[in-house]
Amino acid sequence: MLKIQLEEASKRFQYEWIFKNLSLELSSGHSLAVTGSNGSGKSTLLKCLSGAIPISSGKISYSIENQSISETDWFSYLSIAAPYMEVPEEFSLQELLDFHFRFKKPLDNINTAEIIKVLYLEEHSQKLVGQFSSGMKQRVKLGLALFSDVPLIFLDEPTSNLDKKGIAWYQEMISQYARDRVMVICSNEPREYEFCEQIIALEDYK
């Protein structure tokens, strides 16, 4: 079981506190929604939780089966889908999946042909990702995150650029593939996080 613990974690840029004295605990099978107005720092918190940027004070720790995980190894336990993350656009979809799963084990040993089918992109497997629409790219990002065999998933504004069909697809994906994992969703859209057991508003930690 993976456990993430925050103890009075705080982050500031120069003189502005993004969040302050945030304490919480997450473990496998639990989900957290981080809400807040645009520019409130949701994405910054996600980046701190993933180890991409350091916090200013306090502590964030990961452990699995009560064994501490070094911060330099956090990346191997998590996957992220976010609007600001780029995917290699010079790859075809097939090449992108093959490349990604050289570094991450696929969930339940699912193969790339099955993933492409679930993403409903079978007709585009050999097309360059750079030629994809924004909605297609978003489905690819979510697929890479959810089909990676990791115990922790961070999703930032997961239905951005998705149409009505894409939003329904996202909700179905969550119901099928989010179980038994730690899920952290940064969002202002209830449809993206309605399954979360715990919700925090970042404005409460300024």
Secondary structure, DSSP 8 states (H G I E B T S, - for coil): -EEEEEEEEEEEETTEEEEEEEEEEEETT-EEEEE--TTSSHHHHHHHHHTSS--SEEEEEEEETTEEE-GGGGGGGEEEE-TT----TTSBHHHHHHHHTTTS-BGGG--HHHHHHHTT-GGGTTSBGGGS-HHHHHHHHHHHHHTB--SEEEEESTTTT--HHHHHHHHHHHHHH-TTSEEEEE-S-HHHHTT-SEEEEGGGG-
